[in-house]
C-alpha cells in the first residue's frame, strides 16, 4: 500500500527526493507509537479491560495514550446481541503521579464519570510498554491479550491500537 502511494505521490522530480519521501512515508507511522523515552508522554498502548483477571466474554479492547497529565482511552467493544462495533472515550485526568524510576510511573486518575483508576505504567521497554490500572469498581485495564488481538483482527483489522 505505501509503495503504490509513494509512486503516485512522487512522479516527476529527482530520484533522491523520491527515495527520501518514500522513506519518510514508510518510517513515520512506525516511529509514531514510541513516546518520549524519559517521561513516557505520547506512549500509545493497546489495552484490554478485565474483571477478576479474566477477559469479558467478548473482549473489550482499546487504545490508551499517556500524556503525563491525562490518560486518554478509547474502548472498542461489540454491541448488544453482537450487533455492530461500539466505541467509548474516557479521559482520566492525573490527580497523583509518582515517578518510581526512569520510565516507571505510578498514577492515579479520575475520569469524566467520576471513576478513579490507579496503577503503574512501565515504558522502559518502548516496544512493549506495560500498564496495569485498576478502577475502584475492580475493572483492570492492562495490555491487550492474545484473545483480544484475535478479536481485533477479526472485527477491526484496519485499526492499529498501538503497542
Order of alpha helices (4+ residues) and beta strands (2+ residues): alpha-alpha-beta-beta-beta-beta-beta-beta-beta-beta-alpha
